[in-house]
């Protein structure tokens, strides 16, 4: 990408999109195209085509998606499948029609089988059954990968697909009904500390293991891949390290400064037992995560406190 290339960041208000925008701006890219969902509904093909026709972006970061935690994924299956299919189909198709130089599609580690060998390599895709609680979201993301690859095969486009692991950081969602596990725990422990509660309930057994990547690391990886990676095959983005939900809860409890007990509600689902990405491929490409889990959570908690203070003022 040239510093003055027209770069469209789809989903720039979200956690991932806003991180990509911050990274692009800090790297000196000056010609960024951004439209919020109130201005451009990516589920509407005509609106997407009009936007691409009028702006003709050179590069597209497709970070727009309907996302949520285990509860919302399991409850709103139709919305997660339909919205994500429509968003990605419209943007990827328009990128082809209006001859974008390159597109980066962001998938998710949930595309891989529930019982994939660990750490999960890219060739594990479609080798087994998916985790049922987020299957519609995963199916949509797999369709996006295949659509990019099919355009590459049939039309010679340069559409690449990256699979990030679980993300956290600035602009995260702390809604207890819709958020992912890390921000949900940050909020739970903070509120328990403020309200002097004797215990915090954590869903599941605490045994599942998860990998967490700071969204600023993801943004750096996305810009790096846009500039350096041109393969048809998907590529994982992660840290190569994981942690049990129990140990994560203890870590967040300590960072927040909560002194009560942790209670695991084993009547709630655990989801996939372990989900650790193999990052050998992206390491060989020349990129590696830099932000540690502990330092990332410390800064995330501070951002959450700042949010609360802003709302109170």
Secondary structure, 3 states (H helix, E strand, C coil): CCCCCCEEEECCCCHHHHHHHHHHHHCCCCCEECCCCCCCCCCCHHHHHHHHHHHCCCEEEECCCCCCCHHHHHHCHHHHHHHHHHHHHHHHHHHHHCCCCEEEEECCHHHCCCCCCCCECHHHCCCCCCCHHHHHHHHHHHHHHHHHHHHHHHHCCCEEEEEECEEECCCCCCCCCCCCHHHHHHHHHHHHHHCCCCEEEEECCCCCEECEEEHHHHHHHHHHHHHHCCCCCCEEECCCCCEEHHHHHHHHHHHHCCCCEEEEECCCCCCCCEECECCHHHHHHCCCCCCCHHHHHHHHHHHHHHHHHHHHC
